Amino acid sequence: MENEIFQEPKISKAYLRLSLPLVFSMVVTLIYNLADTYFVAQTNDTNIVAGVSLGMPVFTLLMALGNIFGQGGTSLISRLFGQKDRQGMEHASSFCFYITGFLGILIAGFMLIFRIPLLHVIGASTETFAHASDYYIYLAIGAPAVMLSFIHSNFLRSEGMSKESMAGTVLGAVINIILDPVFISVLGLGASGAAIATVIGYDKIAAMGIVLKVNMIALLLLTGFAFGGQPLFGYYYGSNDKKRLSKLLRFCFSFISIIAAALTAIIFVAAPFLMKCFMDNESIITDGTDMLRWQVITMVLVGVILLMTIIFQSMGKVAGSFILSVSRQGIVFLITLVIAYRTLGYMGIILSQAVADLLTAIIAILLFKNQLSKEFHYDNGPLNV
């Protein structure tokens, strides 16, 4: 039952063995997301680009719902693995799988029944409604499959099988990359084609849609490295190995911060080129460059938030994990957005995510000091990574 990776003497080696396959999966997924945006943009129909961009929150919601049980289950299973409780692991994995499938069916029904009002909520206008609706419908139909996909990949990682998890993710992404140009261009399905492969009249909406996809370059890589350590955090906590737990935290904090700083520098400099790769429109390039730079300027803080969130999840600290999960792009972001927009207008919208990142990072550090710092204290002297 014991996986040798959890007994690896060198913590940094164990971490990289688990995280690198996950990061590679994220890179392939990233390539798919960028290809998806690229092929949609090649239609030269700005309404389609804006319509598909408006559908992004729907996919993000499905991903979040799937990860409720995917990441939550991984956290529990890793701790049970550390305690060598095989029966508990089997019960937890079965429950998460079936409840996610059932929830996916309910979500799909709800999305289809309330399609029109929900499309207006996410910002669809007269010009973009038809394209946003095409994308939305196929995402709704595929909701159960999308949500369940996060169960399998997360559970494999919880038992140290990061390579097997990577293989499934890569296969799905490669298939999507192949299908995108077929459905969007060859079959002429436009936004519908983008959605099927996945399961600017408003210069600024289209620009932001492209910016959010490019921003995923940094976000997905950081997420991959943060999540890569989750099985180890859960296992060491479950087995009460504070020495390795502390060593892992210090390594992850330094490593993720360095990666985040490097990504920020690269994307900040390459922002105009990255925007031009998708649409050669001067207005979109100009607006998008400013948006993109403000999106990535706080990536080091995002890395800290992700790491703290994963640690809380891995240790079963529900309150701290929940607070951080609903803060950066949830409650804190919404409050910041409203205040920033009313005081600074359009520029306030651009700055709001960076401010939300700063505030959420402060919350994360305070929560860690108050709730978890004692779990990382040990009496065996200093450690070397």
C-alpha positions, 0 to 999 in steps of 0.5 A: 500500500505504501507508495515509495514517493512518500518515504523519499528522504529528500523532500524537494525530490519527492515534491518535484516528482509529484508536481512536474507531471501535474505542471506538464498537464497544466502546460498541455491544458494551457496550450489547448486554452490558448489554441481555443482562443486563437482559433476562435479569434481567427474567425475575425468575428469580434462578436464570437470572440466576445461571446466565447469570452463571456462563457468563460465564467461558466467553465470556471464555475464547473471547474470549481464545483468539480474541485469541491470534491476533487481537491477536498477528496484528495486532501482527505485521502492523502491524510488517510493514506498517511494514517494507512486507513485503506477502508477510509480511502475507498469510502471517501473516493466512492462518495466523492465520485457519485456525489459529483456525478449527481451534482453535475446532472443537477447543475446541467438541468439548472443551467439549461432551464435558466439559460436566458436569465443566466446569460444576461447575468454573465453579461451577454448583450444583443450582439453577443447573446447568440454566440454566448448561448451556443457556447453555454448550451454545450457546456451545460450539457457536458457539465457532469463530464467536466466535473467528473474529470477533476475527480479522477485526476485529483485522486490519482495524485493523492496516492502518488500517481502523478504520471498516470493523472498527467496521462489522462489530462494530456490525452483529453487536451490533445483531443480538444486541440485537434477538434477545435479547428475542425468544429470552429472553422471546417464545420463552421460552428463558431462558438458552438464548435469551441464549446463542443471541443471543450466538453470585438465589437466591444474592444475591451470585452474581447481584449479582456477575454484574451488577457484572461486566457494569456494570464492562465499561463502564469496561473496554471503553472503556479496552480500545478506547482502548488497542487503538486505538494498537496499529497505530501502535505496531507500525508505528512500531516496525517502521519504527524511528521512535523519535520518533513512538513516544515521542510516541505513548506519552506521549500514550496514557499521559496520555489513557488515565489521564484517561479511566480517572479520569473513568470511575471517578468516574462509576461510583463515584457512580452505582453504586446507580442502575446496580445498580437498573437491572437488578434492584430487589432491596435486597440485590442493590443493596447488595451490588452497589454495594460490589462495583462500587465496589471493581471500578472503584477501580483503573481508572487502574492497569488503563489502565496495564496494558492500555497496557503489554500492547499495547505489548509485543504491538505490538513482538513482546516475547512474554515481557512480553506473556505475563506481563501477559496472565496476571497481572491476571485470571490468576496474580496474581489467583488468588494474591491471591484465595486469600490475601485470602479466607483472611485476610479472608473475603468482604471479601477476595474483594471486595478481591482484584481491586483488589490484583491490579490494583496488583501487576500495574501494578507488574509492568508498569512494571518490565517496561517499564523493563527491556525497552522503555524504550530503544526510546523514547529518541531524540536529536531533543529534546522533542516536543509532542503 
